[in-house]
Amino acid sequence: MKLSRIKYCLIFLILSITTKAETPKRIISLAPVITKYIYLLHAENSLVGCTSFCKLKNPEDAQIVASAIQVNIEKSIMLKPDLIIASSLTNPETIKIFNKLNIDVLYIPLQKSFGDICNDLQTLGKRLGEKELADQIVAKAKNDIKKIMGKIPKNVPPPEIFFQIGANPLFSVIPNTFQEDFIDFAGGRNIAENLTIGSITREKVIVSNPDIIFISTMGMVGREEKKRWESYENLKAVKNKKIFFIDQEKTCSPTPHLFVEALNEIIDDIYYKNHKF
């Protein structure tokens, strides 16, 4: 009986040591949203490299080793990473080079839904030894989504929405993206629901005559876009004073909790600000 217990303890100890050894200590993030995940999982002490677009809490948290797409392979190698987290923007050839050098690469594919955002955080949490924390964050986010959707008034026709995420050329949120989940979860209808690419003409938007226009913040460009839409006085969104800015950080590369915050703002804007429904 004692021997069985000793064997069990030894096995448990070996597994614990193995798990700790597999937890990466030096991480390079190749996408802003991945860096956000790392902070959310309290793993920033392991972050040694990131892109020029990643937002660091402190400049000394990591070295810049990449732009949005191009990776400085030599500089990355010099940081001696034991894990590189790549995204859909990372050149596949770059990933192959790291693999040939026996550097572990975790690939995070293009996120197409709120579910993908949650799954990616859980995948990363498991890899970084923070599975329980990731699961807690996701569970809370999903529960919060249900509560927020409960604020949508009953028996209201779906408002038609134009969600702008770019200018020059004009770009819209399209189906099969996590950004359209903002519209769907808010009980709306996307005027670009039949598009397969985001490029859209201003004439198309005007003809569709949306009830609401959301503009993902783009600094001065965003403000200019709002003024331009307001010049079309016959648009329902203009008549009803339903043109809103929405934080780009929350809508273009959200973590689960940032997605929740954005959805809450969107639902409030649609149904409770300048109320017309």
Buried (B, 14 or more C-beta within 10 A) or exposed (E): EEEEEEEEEEEEEEEEEEEEEEBBBBBBBBBBBBBBBBBBBEBBEBBBBBBEBBEBEEEEBBBBBBEEEBBBBEBBBEBEBBBBBBBEBBEEEBBEBBEEEEBBBBEBEEBBBBEBBBBBBBBBBEBBBBBEBBBEBBEEBBEBBEEBBEEBEEEEEEBBBBBBBBBEEBBBBBBEBBBBBBBBBBBBBBBBBEBEEBEBEEEBBBEBBBBBBBBBBBEEEBEEBBEEBBEBEEBBBBEBEBBBBBBBBBBBBBBBBBBBBBBBBBBBBBBEEEEBB
